[in-house]
Amino acid sequence: AAGVIQSPRHLIKEKRETATLKCYPIPRHDTVYWYQQGPGQDPQFLISFYEKMQSDKGSIPDRFSAQQFSDYHSELNMSSLELGDSALYFCASTPGRESSEDTQYFGPGTRLTVL
Amino acid sequence: AQKVTQAQTEISVVEKEDVTLDCVYETRDTTYYLFWYKQPPSGELVFLIRRNSFDEQNEISGRYSWNFQKSTSSFNFTITASQVVDSAVYFCALSCGYGGSQGNLIFGKGTKLSVKP
């Protein structure tokens, strides 16, 4: 079965640079969530989208922005990177509110290292 | 406020032992969903089980079983006859959004399970 795809899998950036992470949800899933997991930490919710509109916002820094496109893929844009942004970034998708199967399935994650 | 507590930070067992991972949650919502995810050393988050607040039936899947008790706000996870491949960090999570399960997940801090041969 198709899973959530995230790219790139690994990314190394310098401080103050920008980064763009991409997420391709499971086919026919219209809801996407982004989470950040620091070393040794639990995943923290950043932001979510339903039908291409932002639906909820968590602890996402102002330096970060995200959007969901017409094909339902999502991108997380990160600017003025800081050392503390080094983390594993997960994307998860669900079929949406009309479905009874609404478990969040996670992608493999993008490991971002800021030097 | 919603909260998930996994009091056991690390557990170490020898292969074939049974082990129970504890999860206690807090929420004022009457409709909520509970999840367990496994994170092996490779880093991905693997979905194990989802339970809604109206379904207190315990569940068994192979060597895995889950005990949901609303009276104690607990959703414990037991692995029977543990194997080395069970070594991972296990997260309990809670979702309370939108009258369904479309809300973001609130994770516990995780329990690191080490199964030694």
Interface residues (C-beta under 8 A of the other chain):
Chain A: T31 Y33 Y35 Q41 D42 P43 Q44 F45 S48 Y50 S55 D56 G58 L88 F90 A92 T94 G96 R97 D102 T103 Q104 Y105 F106 G107 P108 G109 R111
Chain B: F35 Y37 G43 E44 L45 V46 F47 R50 F91 S95 G97 Y98 G100 S101 Q102 G103 N104 L105 I106 F107 G108 K109 G110
